[in-house]
Amino acid sequence: MKRQHSMPFGAEAVHGGGVRFRLWAPGVATITLQLDGDQELPMTAADGGWFELTVASAQAGSRYLFRLPDGLLVPDPVSRFNPDDIHGASEIVAPTAFDWSDGDWRGRPWHEAVIYELHLGSFTASGDFAGAIERLDYLVELGVTAIEIMPLADFPGRCNWGYDGVLPFAPDAAYGRPEDFKRLIDAAHQRGLMVLLDVVYNHFGPEGNYLHAYAPDFFNPRHATPWGAAINFDGEGSRVVRDFFVHNVLYWLEEFHLDGLRLDAIHAICDDSTPDIIEELAAAFKSVPGRARHVHMVLENERNQARYLTRDDFGRLLHGTAQWNDDIHHAFHVLATGESDGYYVDYADDPARLLGRCLTEGFAYQGEASTFAHGERRGEASAHLPPAAFINFLQNHDQIGNRAFGERLCHLASPLAMEAVTAVLLLAPQPPLLFMGEEFAAAQPFLFFCDFGPELAQAVTEGRRREFSRFARFADPAVRESIPDPNASATFETCALDWSAIERAPHRAVLELHRQLLLLRHQWIVPRLAGMDNGDPRLAMPSARTLAITWRLGDGSLLALLANLGDDPVDATPPPGQLLFATANLDATTLARGRLPAWSVRWHLQPGDSR
């Protein structure tokens, strides 16, 4: 089985031998191809700012750069691989040299999703594609059905979260070669695991983005962003820019046979055109050859724009499959920790009610004013959408890593609270997401780390410490100095998971809890989710910290949650149906009295007739 996505730019093998090189460089008059370090070959100018050249002697493994009129050598922005990092030469890759063994793979329907987010560099000791393959069987045993990999686009230096990538088609060499990534995907598919990749279409990283030097039209100064001029999705020349990202979607889905992409922070994309770029990318997902397989478009969007998650009257997707629901994280976090600074202020007054709204309607903020955003209204109505449109989580890379010391939730909340919120997360109808190590209460933090050049590195370190100065805890400059330096080797190394912990207390018990809950999810809940609409949820709150929710599942069954997410016991009437799960602090005697201890959860299932 061979796979290749052909593109109108970059280096593409031609029939009969040789390679065609094509670069969009409307900002310069000439371009020279430097091949294998010693050949300087002028490229032919074509209409619309394009430069082309076919070289009969070029082949897979050859290295190349483009020389600008001022002598600057730049890599191919559509490089499939840059073995010597972002400032080095691009390597010609032959995609069809890799033999796939997953020809029968058709993906998995979205309602089966249990997602495991991971950062390749700190997931295993080796920090590469091969190391991740060694953990796939563990993830299957855990009950995961999809791994979501933080961005791989080539970034500067030895380590990075991935959001500073500048070569969106090139897996970073720190993790291995492109064929190593394909081996990981192939191995995952052999085990029934979907593979999703996080991609960044709202900006390029601050080091190594050479597009400004030869293609200034790639950016639109009419839109200002935190990273400078916005990527040009709606100005003159934007058709080429839009095609660049459409092909990036198709490249990952076709050439790498990925099961989906998570589009990072689409709220930071500026586009006044119709259809906008998100709608056009959604159309690209639907156009994937062999579309009989399941392919998923996941969004991150702090504006809570429900319109991107709309289904038609038959339940078919119009745009995105699902969105990371930050609202539910924030409500969970406030309940479990009591923290209320920063964006948590919007959830501090009534966190259980907002959690209940997330579980029954999707977003907590559906047009209400945000205190954190100085009264600006946030969100759109979402109660009509099915639970599958919202990805729930207690933790992710952002919510841990954006803390000064990278504390995980298990470092901040009691074990009792952690058991309760985990039970709510993993048995609710919405697809759950775990962040690597969460399932065994990893002791390691997940800090912000990067590896920029000296001048930029210092600015990033100072900027990170400065951003925390508005918090009372970091008012003292000496305390701010204790915040780990993102560019220090030790900062990155501290984040590598210690897998030996899963054999020790208390980590083993936490892991067994996750396995038990996910087994229950797959046995009793997932088979009943197919065809589920919004579930006609009923929400009651016997107390300010107690939730009683019932959903109608796709087969007509009733799934019921009763949860006390507070420090005081309460009286509550048990729902009807079979008891699926109760937290360890909820014994049979207490259950019989209808008493809910502090931080206790129970789930019930009442079978129903198929609709």
C-alpha positions as CSV (number, residue, x, y, z in Angstrom):
1,M,0.0,0.0,0.0
2,K,1.5,3.3,-1.2
3,R,0.3,6.8,-0.3
4,Q,1.2,10.2,-1.7
5,H,-0.5,13.6,-1.8
6,S,0.6,15.6,-4.8
7,M,0.9,19.4,-4.4
8,P,1.3,22.3,-6.8
9,F,4.3,23.6,-4.8
10,G,7.4,22.2,-3.2
11,A,9.5,19.3,-4.6
12,E,7.6,16.6,-6.5
13,A,8.9,13.6,-8.4
14,V,8.0,13.7,-12.1
15,H,7.1,10.8,-14.3
16,G,10.2,9.4,-16.0
17,G,12.6,10.6,-13.3
18,G,13.7,13.8,-11.8
19,V,12.1,16.3,-9.5
20,R,10.0,19.5,-10.2
21,F,10.7,22.3,-7.8
22,R,8.1,25.1,-7.4
23,L,8.1,28.1,-5.1
24,W,5.7,31.0,-4.7
25,A,7.9,34.1,-4.2
26,P,6.0,37.2,-5.4
27,G,8.3,39.5,-3.4
28,V,11.5,38.9,-5.4
29,A,12.6,39.0,-9.0
30,T,14.8,35.9,-9.1
31,I,15.2,32.6,-7.3
32,T,18.1,30.2,-7.6
33,L,17.9,26.5,-6.6
34,Q,20.9,25.3,-4.6
35,L,21.0,21.5,-5.0
36,D,23.2,19.2,-2.9
37,G,25.3,22.2,-1.8
38,D,27.2,22.7,-5.0
39,Q,24.8,23.2,-7.9
40,E,23.3,26.7,-8.4
41,L,20.4,26.5,-10.8
42,P,18.4,29.5,-11.8
43,M,14.6,28.9,-11.6
44,T,12.2,30.1,-14.3
45,A,9.8,32.9,-13.4
46,A,6.1,32.1,-14.1
47,D,2.9,34.1,-13.8
48,G,1.6,35.1,-10.4
49,G,4.9,35.2,-8.5
50,W,5.8,31.5,-9.2
51,F,9.2,30.1,-9.9
52,E,9.7,26.6,-11.4
53,L,12.5,24.2,-12.3
54,T,12.6,20.5,-13.1
55,V,16.0,18.8,-12.5
56,A,16.5,15.4,-14.0
57,S,19.3,14.4,-11.7
58,A,17.5,15.3,-8.4
59,Q,16.2,12.3,-6.4
60,A,15.0,11.2,-3.0
61,G,17.7,12.1,-0.4
62,S,19.0,15.1,-2.3
63,R,19.2,18.3,-0.2
64,Y,18.1,21.7,-1.5
65,L,17.7,25.4,-0.6
66,F,16.4,28.4,-2.4
67,R,18.7,31.4,-2.8
68,L,17.1,34.9,-2.8
69,P,18.5,37.9,-4.7
70,D,20.3,39.2,-1.6
71,G,22.1,35.8,-1.2
72,L,20.0,34.5,1.7
73,L,19.4,30.7,1.5
74,V,16.1,29.5,2.7
75,P,14.5,26.1,3.1
76,D,11.4,25.0,1.2
77,P,8.2,26.2,3.1
78,V,6.6,22.9,1.9
79,S,9.6,20.8,2.9
80,R,8.7,17.2,3.7
81,F,11.8,16.9,5.9
82,N,14.5,19.2,7.2
83,P,17.1,16.9,8.8
84,D,19.3,19.8,10.0
85,D,16.6,21.9,11.6
86,I,14.7,24.9,10.3
87,H,17.6,26.9,9.0
88,G,19.1,24.0,7.1
89,A,18.5,22.4,3.7
90,S,15.3,20.6,2.9
91,E,15.5,16.9,1.9
92,I,13.6,15.4,-1.1
93,V,11.4,12.7,0.2
94,A,9.8,9.9,-1.8
95,P,6.4,9.2,-0.1
96,T,5.8,6.0,-2.0
97,A,9.0,4.4,-0.6
98,F,7.0,3.6,2.5
99,D,4.9,0.4,2.5
100,W,1.7,0.7,4.6
101,S,0.1,-2.3,6.1
102,D,-3.2,-0.7,7.2
103,G,-5.1,-1.0,3.9
104,D,-8.2,-2.2,5.6
105,W,-8.3,0.6,8.2
106,R,-11.5,2.7,8.0
107,G,-11.0,4.7,11.2
108,R,-13.5,4.7,14.0
109,P,-16.8,6.6,14.4
110,W,-16.5,9.6,16.6
111,H,-18.8,8.4,19.4
112,E,-16.1,5.8,20.2
113,A,-13.5,8.4,20.9
114,V,-11.5,8.3,24.1
115,I,-8.6,10.7,23.4
116,Y,-5.1,10.7,24.9
117,E,-3.1,13.9,24.3
118,L,0.7,13.5,24.3
119,H,3.9,15.4,23.6
120,L,6.3,13.1,21.8
121,G,9.4,14.6,23.3
122,S,8.4,14.0,26.9
123,F,6.0,11.0,26.5
124,T,8.9,8.5,26.7
125,A,12.5,8.4,27.6
126,S,13.6,8.3,24.0
127,G,11.2,11.1,23.1
128,D,10.6,10.0,19.5
129,F,8.2,8.1,17.3
130,A,9.8,4.8,18.1
131,G,9.3,5.3,21.8
132,A,5.6,6.1,21.3
133,I,5.1,2.8,19.4
134,E,6.4,0.9,22.5
135,R,3.5,2.5,24.6
136,L,0.6,1.7,22.2
137,D,-0.3,-1.6,23.8
138,Y,-0.5,0.1,27.2
139,L,-2.9,2.7,25.7
140,V,-5.1,0.1,24.3
141,E,-5.2,-1.7,27.7
142,L,-6.1,1.6,29.3
143,G,-9.1,2.0,27.1
144,V,-7.9,4.8,24.8
145,T,-9.2,4.8,21.2
146,A,-7.3,7.8,19.8
147,I,-4.0,9.4,20.4
148,E,-3.7,13.2,19.8
149,I,-0.2,14.3,19.2
150,M,0.9,17.9,19.9
151,P,2.3,19.7,16.8
152,L,5.2,18.2,14.9
153,A,5.8,20.9,12.4
154,D,9.5,21.6,12.3
155,F,10.5,24.0,15.1
156,P,13.8,25.6,16.2
157,G,16.1,23.6,18.4
158,R,15.9,20.3,20.2
159,C,12.6,20.8,22.0
160,N,9.4,22.7,21.8
161,W,5.7,22.3,22.6
162,G,5.2,22.5,18.8
163,Y,3.3,25.8,18.5
164,D,6.5,27.6,17.2
165,G,6.7,25.5,14.0
166,V,7.7,27.2,10.8
167,L,7.7,24.3,8.3
168,P,4.1,22.9,8.5
169,F,4.7,19.9,6.2
170,A,7.9,18.6,7.9
171,P,7.8,16.4,11.0
172,D,10.5,17.7,13.3
173,A,13.7,15.7,13.0
174,A,14.0,15.6,16.8
175,Y,11.3,12.8,16.7
176,G,12.7,10.9,13.7
177,R,12.1,10.8,10.0
178,P,8.7,11.1,8.2
179,E,8.7,7.3,7.6
180,D,9.1,6.9,11.4
181,F,5.9,8.9,11.9
182,K,4.2,6.7,9.4
183,R,5.4,3.6,11.3
184,L,3.8,5.0,14.4
185,I,0.5,5.7,12.6
186,D,0.6,2.2,10.9
187,A,1.2,0.5,14.3
188,A,-1.6,2.5,16.0
189,H,-4.0,1.4,13.3
190,Q,-3.0,-2.2,13.7
191,R,-4.2,-1.9,17.3
192,G,-7.4,-0.1,16.5
193,L,-6.2,3.3,17.6
194,M,-7.0,6.5,15.8
195,V,-4.2,9.1,15.4
196,L,-5.0,12.8,15.5
197,L,-2.4,15.6,14.9
198,D,-2.5,19.1,16.3
199,V,-1.9,21.7,13.6
200,V,-1.3,25.4,13.8
201,Y,-2.9,27.6,11.1
202,N,-3.1,30.9,13.0
203,H,0.6,31.9,13.0
204,F,4.2,30.8,12.4
205,G,6.8,30.6,15.0
206,P,9.1,33.6,15.8
207,E,12.4,32.0,14.6
208,G,12.9,30.6,11.1
209,N,9.9,32.0,9.3
210,Y,11.5,33.2,6.0
211,L,8.2,33.8,4.2
212,H,8.4,37.5,4.9
213,A,11.7,37.7,2.9
214,Y,10.2,36.5,-0.4
215,A,6.5,36.2,-0.1
216,P,5.2,39.2,2.0
217,D,1.8,38.6,0.5
218,F,1.5,35.5,2.7
219,F,0.6,38.0,5.5
220,N,-2.1,40.7,5.7
221,P,-1.1,43.7,7.8
222,R,-4.8,44.8,7.9
223,H,-5.2,42.3,10.7
224,A,-3.0,42.6,13.7
225,T,-2.3,39.5,15.9
226,P,-0.1,38.8,18.9
227,W,2.5,37.5,16.4
228,G,2.4,40.5,14.0
229,A,0.5,40.7,10.7
230,A,-2.0,37.9,10.3
231,I,-1.7,35.1,7.8
232,N,-3.4,36.3,4.7
233,F,-6.6,34.4,4.3
234,D,-8.7,37.2,2.9
235,G,-6.5,39.8,1.1
236,E,-4.8,40.0,-2.3
237,G,-2.9,36.8,-3.1
238,S,-4.9,34.9,-0.4
239,R,-5.9,32.1,-2.9
240,V,-2.3,30.7,-2.8
241,V,-2.2,31.0,1.0
242,R,-5.5,29.2,1.4
243,D,-4.3,26.5,-1.0
244,F,-1.2,26.1,1.2
245,F,-3.2,25.2,4.2
246,V,-5.9,23.2,2.3
247,H,-3.0,21.0,1.0
248,N,-1.6,20.8,4.4
249,V,-4.8,19.2,5.6
250,L,-5.0,16.8,2.7
251,Y,-1.2,16.0,3.0
252,W,-1.6,14.8,6.6
253,L,-4.9,13.0,6.0
254,E,-3.8,11.3,2.7
255,E,0.0,10.8,2.7
256,F,0.2,10.1,6.5
257,H,-3.3,8.4,6.7
258,L,-4.1,10.3,9.9
259,D,-7.6,10.0,11.3
260,G,-8.1,13.7,12.0
261,L,-6.5,17.0,12.9
262,R,-7.0,19.4,15.8
263,L,-7.0,23.0,14.5
264,D,-5.3,25.1,17.2
265,A,-6.9,28.4,18.4
266,I,-9.0,29.1,15.4
267,H,-10.2,32.2,17.3
268,A,-6.8,33.7,16.4
269,I,-7.4,33.3,12.7
270,C,-8.4,36.5,10.9
271,D,-10.6,36.0,7.8
272,D,-13.4,38.2,6.7
273,S,-14.1,36.3,3.5
274,T,-17.0,33.9,2.7
275,P,-16.6,31.0,3.0
276,D,-14.0,31.6,5.6
277,I,-10.9,29.4,5.8
278,I,-12.4,27.1,8.5
279,E,-15.4,26.3,6.3
280,E,-13.0,25.7,3.3
281,L,-10.8,23.4,5.4
282,A,-14.0,21.5,6.5
283,A,-14.8,21.0,2.8
284,A,-11.3,19.6,2.3
285,F,-11.9,17.0,5.1
286,K,-15.0,15.9,3.2
287,S,-13.1,15.6,-0.1
288,V,-10.4,13.1,1.2
289,P,-10.1,10.2,-1.3
290,G,-11.4,7.0,0.2
291,R,-13.8,9.1,2.3
292,A,-15.6,5.9,3.4
293,R,-13.2,6.0,6.3
294,H,-13.9,8.2,9.3
295,V,-11.9,11.5,9.3
296,H,-12.4,14.1,12.1
297,M,-11.9,17.8,12.3
298,V,-11.4,19.0,15.9
299,L,-11.4,22.6,16.8
300,E,-10.0,24.8,19.6
301,N,-12.0,28.1,19.7
302,E,-12.3,30.2,22.9
303,R,-15.1,32.2,21.2
304,N,-17.5,29.2,21.6
305,Q,-18.8,29.6,18.0
306,A,-21.3,26.8,17.9
307,R,-22.0,27.4,14.2
308,Y,-18.8,25.5,13.3
309,L,-20.2,22.4,15.1
310,T,-23.6,22.4,13.4
311,R,-25.2,19.2,12.2
312,D,-27.9,19.0,9.5
313,D,-31.3,17.5,10.0
314,F,-29.9,14.0,9.5
315,G,-27.1,14.5,12.1
316,R,-24.4,14.9,9.4
317,L,-21.5,17.3,10.0
318,L,-21.5,20.6,8.2
319,H,-18.1,21.7,9.4
320,G,-16.2,20.5,12.6
321,T,-16.6,17.2,14.3
322,A,-16.0,18.5,17.9
323,Q,-14.4,21.2,19.9
324,W,-12.2,21.2,23.0
325,N,-14.6,22.5,25.7
326,D,-12.5,24.9,27.9
327,D,-15.6,25.8,29.8
328,I,-15.9,22.4,31.4
329,H,-12.3,22.3,32.3
330,H,-12.6,25.7,34.1
331,A,-15.7,24.6,36.0
332,F,-14.0,21.3,37.0
333,H,-10.9,23.1,38.1
334,V,-12.6,25.7,40.3
335,L,-14.7,23.0,42.0
336,A,-11.6,20.8,42.6
337,T,-9.1,23.5,43.7
338,G,-11.0,26.6,44.7
339,E,-8.8,28.7,42.5
340,S,-10.5,31.8,41.1
341,D,-7.8,34.1,39.6
342,G,-7.3,34.7,35.9
343,Y,-10.0,33.3,33.6
344,Y,-11.3,31.1,36.5
345,V,-13.0,34.3,37.8
346,D,-15.8,33.6,35.3
347,Y,-16.6,30.3,37.0
348,A,-16.0,31.1,40.7
349,D,-19.5,32.1,41.7
350,D,-21.4,29.0,40.6
351,P,-19.1,26.4,39.3
352,A,-21.4,23.4,39.8
353,R,-24.2,25.0,37.8
354,L,-21.8,25.9,35.0
355,L,-20.5,22.3,35.0
356,G,-24.0,21.1,34.8
357,R,-24.7,23.4,31.9
358,C,-21.6,22.1,30.1
359,L,-22.7,18.5,30.6
360,T,-26.2,19.2,29.3
361,E,-25.8,22.0,26.8
362,G,-22.2,22.1,25.7
363,F,-20.8,25.5,26.5
364,A,-21.2,27.3,29.8
365,Y,-20.9,30.6,28.1
366,Q,-23.4,31.0,25.3
367,G,-23.5,34.7,24.9
368,E,-23.2,35.8,28.5
369,A,-20.8,38.6,29.6
370,S,-17.4,37.5,30.7
371,T,-15.9,39.3,33.8
372,F,-12.4,38.2,32.7
373,A,-13.0,39.8,29.3
374,H,-14.2,43.0,30.9
375,G,-17.8,42.4,30.1
376,E,-17.5,41.2,26.6
377,R,-20.1,38.6,25.6
378,R,-18.7,35.2,24.7
379,G,-20.2,32.2,23.0
380,E,-23.2,31.1,21.0
381,A,-26.2,28.9,21.9
382,S,-25.1,25.2,21.9
383,A,-27.9,23.3,23.6
384,H,-29.2,21.9,20.2
385,L,-25.8,20.1,19.6
386,P,-25.2,16.5,20.5
387,P,-22.7,15.6,23.3
388,A,-20.3,14.3,20.7
389,A,-19.6,17.9,19.6
390,F,-17.8,18.7,22.9
391,I,-14.6,17.2,24.1
392,N,-14.4,17.1,27.9
393,F,-11.2,17.1,29.9
394,L,-9.8,17.8,33.4
395,Q,-6.3,18.6,32.0
396,N,-4.5,19.3,28.8
397,H,-1.1,20.7,27.8
398,D,-2.3,24.3,28.0
399,Q,-4.1,24.1,31.3
400,I,-1.1,22.5,33.0
401,G,1.8,24.1,31.1
402,N,0.5,27.7,31.2
403,R,0.9,27.5,35.0
404,A,4.2,29.0,36.2
405,F,5.3,25.6,37.7
406,G,3.4,23.3,35.4
407,E,1.3,21.6,38.2
408,R,-1.1,18.9,37.2
409,L,-4.5,18.9,38.7
410,C,-3.5,15.9,40.9
411,H,-0.9,18.2,42.5
412,L,-3.5,20.7,43.4
413,A,-6.6,18.8,44.4
414,S,-7.3,16.1,47.0
415,P,-7.4,12.4,45.9
416,L,-11.0,12.3,46.9
417,A,-11.9,15.2,44.6
418,M,-9.8,13.7,41.8
419,E,-11.7,10.4,42.0
420,A,-15.0,12.2,41.8
421,V,-14.2,14.5,38.9
422,T,-12.5,11.6,37.0
423,A,-15.7,9.5,37.4
424,V,-17.8,12.4,36.0
425,L,-15.4,12.9,33.1
426,L,-15.0,9.3,31.9
427,L,-18.6,8.2,32.0
428,A,-20.4,11.3,30.6
429,P,-21.7,11.0,27.0
430,Q,-19.2,13.5,25.7
431,P,-15.9,12.1,24.4
432,P,-13.2,12.5,27.1
433,L,-9.6,13.5,26.7
434,L,-6.7,12.6,29.0
435,F,-3.4,14.3,29.0
436,M,-0.4,12.0,29.2
437,G,0.3,10.8,32.7
438,E,-3.0,11.9,34.0
439,E,-4.2,8.3,34.2
440,F,-1.6,7.4,36.8
441,A,-1.3,10.8,38.6
442,A,2.2,11.5,37.3
443,A,4.4,13.3,39.6
444,Q,6.2,15.2,36.8
445,P,5.0,18.7,35.9
446,F,4.4,19.7,32.3
447,L,6.3,23.0,32.0
448,F,6.5,25.4,29.1
449,F,9.8,24.7,27.2
450,C,11.5,25.7,24.0
451,D,15.0,26.1,22.5
452,F,15.4,29.4,20.7
453,G,18.6,31.2,19.6
454,P,20.3,33.2,22.4
455,E,18.6,36.6,21.7
456,L,15.1,35.3,21.4
457,A,15.6,32.8,24.2
458,Q,16.3,35.6,26.7
459,A,13.3,37.6,25.5
460,V,11.0,34.5,25.9
461,T,12.4,33.8,29.4
462,E,11.9,37.4,30.6
463,G,8.5,37.7,28.9
464,R,7.2,34.5,30.6
465,R,8.3,35.7,34.0
466,R,6.9,39.2,33.4
467,E,3.4,37.7,32.4
468,F,3.0,36.3,35.9
469,S,3.9,39.6,37.6
470,R,0.2,40.5,37.7
471,F,-0.5,37.7,40.1
472,A,-0.1,38.5,43.8
473,R,1.9,35.3,44.3
474,F,4.6,36.6,41.9
475,A,4.7,40.3,42.8
476,D,8.2,39.8,44.3
477,P,10.8,39.7,41.5
478,A,12.8,37.1,43.5
479,V,9.8,34.8,43.4
480,R,9.4,35.4,39.6
481,E,13.0,34.4,39.1
482,S,12.1,31.0,40.5
483,I,9.9,30.3,37.5
484,P,11.7,27.7,35.4
485,D,13.6,29.0,32.4
486,P,11.8,27.7,29.3
487,N,15.1,27.4,27.4
488,A,17.0,25.5,30.1
489,S,17.6,21.8,29.3
490,A,16.5,20.8,32.8
491,T,13.1,22.4,32.2
492,F,12.4,20.1,29.3
493,E,14.0,17.0,31.0
494,T,11.9,17.5,34.1
495,C,8.7,16.9,32.1
496,A,9.6,13.4,30.9
497,L,7.2,10.8,32.3
498,D,8.5,8.3,34.8
499,W,6.8,5.1,33.6
500,S,8.1,3.0,36.5
501,A,5.6,4.9,38.7
502,I,2.7,2.8,37.4
503,E,3.9,-0.1,39.5
504,R,3.9,1.9,42.7
505,A,1.4,3.3,45.1
506,P,-0.6,5.6,44.8
507,H,-0.1,5.7,41.0
508,R,-1.2,2.1,40.5
509,A,-4.5,2.6,42.1
510,V,-5.2,5.7,40.0
511,L,-4.4,3.8,36.9
512,E,-6.7,1.0,37.9
513,L,-9.5,3.5,38.5
514,H,-9.1,4.9,34.9
515,R,-9.0,1.4,33.4
516,Q,-12.2,0.4,35.3
517,L,-14.1,3.5,34.3
518,L,-13.0,3.2,30.6
519,L,-14.0,-0.4,30.6
520,L,-17.4,0.5,31.9
521,R,-17.6,3.2,29.3
522,H,-16.9,0.8,26.4
523,Q,-19.1,-2.0,27.7
524,W,-22.2,0.0,28.7
525,I,-22.2,3.5,27.3
526,V,-20.4,3.6,23.9
527,P,-22.7,1.0,22.3
528,R,-25.6,3.2,23.2
529,L,-24.2,6.5,21.9
530,A,-24.6,5.9,18.2
531,G,-27.4,8.1,16.8
532,M,-27.6,10.2,19.9
533,D,-28.9,13.7,19.4
534,N,-28.7,16.3,22.2
535,G,-30.0,13.7,24.6
536,D,-33.0,15.7,26.0
537,P,-31.0,16.2,29.2
538,R,-32.7,16.9,32.5
539,L,-30.6,18.8,35.1
540,A,-31.4,19.2,38.8
541,M,-29.3,20.6,41.6
542,P,-30.3,19.3,45.0
543,S,-27.7,21.6,46.5
544,A,-25.2,24.2,45.3
545,R,-22.5,21.6,44.7
546,T,-24.7,18.6,43.7
547,L,-25.7,17.6,40.2
548,A,-28.5,15.2,39.1
549,I,-28.5,14.7,35.3
550,T,-30.3,12.3,33.0
551,W,-29.6,11.9,29.3
552,R,-31.5,9.8,26.8
553,L,-28.9,7.8,24.8
554,G,-29.1,6.8,21.1
555,D,-30.9,3.5,21.9
556,G,-33.5,5.1,24.2
557,S,-31.6,4.1,27.4
558,L,-31.4,6.6,30.3
559,L,-28.0,7.4,31.7
560,A,-28.1,9.2,35.0
561,L,-25.4,11.0,37.1
562,L,-25.7,11.9,40.7
563,A,-22.7,13.8,42.0
564,N,-21.8,15.7,45.2
565,L,-18.8,17.9,44.3
566,G,-18.5,19.6,47.6
567,D,-17.0,19.2,51.0
568,D,-20.3,18.5,52.9
569,P,-22.5,15.5,52.7
570,V,-26.0,16.0,51.2
571,D,-29.3,14.0,50.9
572,A,-30.3,13.0,47.4
573,T,-32.7,10.5,45.9
574,P,-30.9,7.8,43.9
575,P,-32.0,7.6,40.2
576,P,-33.7,4.5,38.8
577,G,-31.8,1.9,36.9
578,Q,-28.8,-0.3,37.3
579,L,-25.9,1.0,39.3
580,L,-22.9,1.2,36.9
581,F,-20.4,2.9,39.2
582,A,-20.0,4.5,42.6
583,T,-17.0,6.2,44.1
584,A,-15.1,4.2,46.8
585,N,-16.6,6.5,49.6
586,L,-20.2,5.6,48.7
587,D,-20.9,2.2,50.4
588,A,-24.1,0.2,50.1
589,T,-25.5,1.4,53.5
590,T,-25.0,5.1,52.5
591,L,-26.6,4.4,49.1
592,A,-29.6,2.8,50.7
593,R,-30.2,5.9,52.8
594,G,-29.9,8.2,49.8
595,R,-27.0,10.0,51.4
596,L,-24.2,11.5,49.3
597,P,-20.9,11.9,51.1
598,A,-18.6,14.7,50.2
599,W,-17.0,14.2,46.8
600,S,-19.0,11.2,45.8
601,V,-20.4,10.1,42.4
602,R,-22.8,7.4,41.2
603,W,-23.8,6.5,37.7
604,H,-27.0,4.6,36.8
605,L,-28.2,3.1,33.5
606,Q,-31.9,2.3,32.7
607,P,-32.3,0.3,29.5
608,G,-34.9,1.6,27.1
609,D,-36.5,0.7,23.8
610,S,-34.8,1.6,20.6
611,R,-36.2,4.7,19.0
